[in-house]
Amino acid sequence: MKKIIMIAMSIFLVGLLAACGTSEESSTANESSEKGSDKKVLTMGTSADYPPFEYVDSAKGEEIIGFDVDLAKAIAEKLGYEVQVKDMDFNGLIPALETSQVDFVLSGMTPTEERKQNVDFSDVYYTASHMIVSKKDSGIESLEDLNGKTVGVQLASIQADKAEEIAETVDLTVENRNRIPELIQEIMAGRFDAAIIEDIVAKGYFEKNEDLAGFTIEEDEDEAGSAIAFPKGSDLAEEFNAELVKMKENGELEELIVKWFDNK
């Protein structure tokens, strides 16, 4: 009788161990399947002080949102990637690409000839204009009115280049700051007479501060425009650009423009 009981217990234990093994194998397979479905994460560099392109709406949370962020996520999803957004000063974006701290940059960056020596660019995805921003009572209504004035620009931006270009014919002092809100603060404090800011960004500040005004600088179309930047020789440049072209053709890019720029 004892032998029968021991045999029965042995069979039970063997069955239990087999079941555990099957369960463990199934769990491992599920984990492997989940890992296999994980998307590669790409790090996007940006300067989140540039609404509506990239910014933080503190009333809604700490997440960086905006047109550039939506564009990056839309293209990355089509290519099977996820996007992690990394905020930094604008003048640190290209060095971050060169040192592999980020995989690409989407930050309203203009593909100038100087920048093209260090990084690769996609096609231009949005074109805007430069605007001179000042207090309403400043009397600044033309470039000539900047004579003898102090003008602020974001460090390493295309607006900084524009200011130096204007300074060739108008006697003005150019001051740099890292962030756009700093330029606005300096104007309101009276330390800057004006600043040069991209028009769509400037309009957002006009809505928040009725004491500000501005006018658009007439320029060649080739001088403005934003593109996606990549490290030299990156395969991502061609992949992202192909999807960007498709988004232009099928209307998806226009939908994002309407979402972020209409009534802004």
PEBEL-V377652 format. One record per helix or strand of 2 or more residues. SS is the DSSP state (H for helix, E for strand). FROM is the first residue (numbers start at 1). TO is the last residue. If there is no record, write none. Layout:
BEGIN
ss=SS from=FROM to=TO
ss=SS from=FROM to=TO
END
This chain:
BEGIN
ss=H from=2 to=37
ss=E from=40 to=46
ss=E from=54 to=56
ss=E from=64 to=65
ss=H from=67 to=79
ss=E from=81 to=87
ss=H from=90 to=98
ss=E from=104 to=105
ss=H from=113 to=116
ss=E from=119 to=126
ss=E from=130 to=135
ss=H from=136 to=138
ss=H from=143 to=146
ss=E from=150 to=154
ss=H from=158 to=166
ss=E from=173 to=177
ss=H from=180 to=189
ss=E from=194 to=198
ss=H from=199 to=208
ss=E from=212 to=216
ss=H from=221 to=223
ss=E from=226 to=231
ss=H from=235 to=250
ss=H from=252 to=261
END
